[in-house]
Amino acid sequence: VGTQPEAWQTRVLRSEQLDANRVALDVTLNTKQLGAEHSGTAVFILARVGGAWKLNAIEFFEVK
């Protein structure tokens, strides 16, 4: 059981198109949960679904 973060900020550092319908994003994350601040990095894969981009996979996620 977890708690929802009080704050969540995602900043894209780099993007790479994988194919016509997928893109990889290197991001930094800054969060605040139960008064404690955390930060880290992640790699998200987004897929084009219809006319929108949706999260398809998380290749890497490390927030401390």
C-alpha positions as CSV (number, residue, x, y, z in Angstrom):
1,V,0.0,0.0,0.0
2,G,1.4,3.4,-1.0
3,T,0.5,7.0,-0.8
4,Q,0.1,9.4,-3.7
5,P,2.8,12.0,-4.1
6,E,2.1,15.6,-3.1
7,A,4.1,16.8,-6.2
8,W,5.4,15.2,-9.3
9,Q,7.5,16.9,-12.0
10,T,8.8,15.2,-15.1
11,R,11.4,16.9,-17.4
12,V,12.3,15.4,-20.8
13,L,16.1,15.4,-21.3
14,R,16.2,13.6,-24.6
15,S,13.8,11.9,-27.1
16,E,14.5,9.3,-29.7
17,Q,12.0,8.1,-32.3
18,L,12.0,4.3,-32.4
19,D,9.6,3.9,-35.3
20,A,6.6,5.7,-36.7
21,N,4.4,5.0,-33.7
22,R,6.9,4.9,-30.7
23,V,9.3,7.3,-29.1
24,A,11.7,6.8,-26.2
25,L,12.1,9.6,-23.6
26,D,15.0,10.0,-21.1
27,V,13.5,12.0,-18.2
28,T,14.3,13.3,-14.8
29,L,11.8,13.1,-12.0
30,N,11.3,15.2,-8.9
31,T,8.7,14.1,-6.5
32,K,7.5,14.9,-3.0
33,Q,5.8,12.3,-0.8
34,L,5.0,12.5,2.9
35,G,7.1,15.7,3.0
36,A,10.2,14.1,1.7
37,E,11.7,15.1,-1.7
38,H,12.9,12.4,-4.1
39,S,14.6,12.6,-7.5
40,G,15.9,10.3,-10.2
41,T,15.8,9.3,-13.8
42,A,13.6,7.1,-16.0
43,V,13.2,5.9,-19.6
44,F,9.6,6.0,-20.8
45,I,8.4,4.5,-24.1
46,L,5.3,6.3,-25.6
47,A,3.2,4.8,-28.3
48,R,0.8,6.7,-30.7
49,V,-2.7,5.4,-30.1
50,G,-5.2,7.0,-32.4
51,G,-4.3,10.7,-32.3
52,A,-2.7,10.7,-28.9
53,W,0.6,9.5,-27.2
54,K,0.2,7.0,-24.3
55,L,2.7,5.4,-22.0
56,N,3.5,2.0,-23.4
57,A,6.5,0.9,-21.2
58,I,8.9,1.9,-18.5
59,E,12.4,0.7,-19.5
60,F,14.2,2.1,-16.5
61,F,13.0,3.9,-13.3
62,E,15.2,4.9,-10.4
63,V,14.0,7.5,-7.9
64,K,15.6,7.8,-4.5
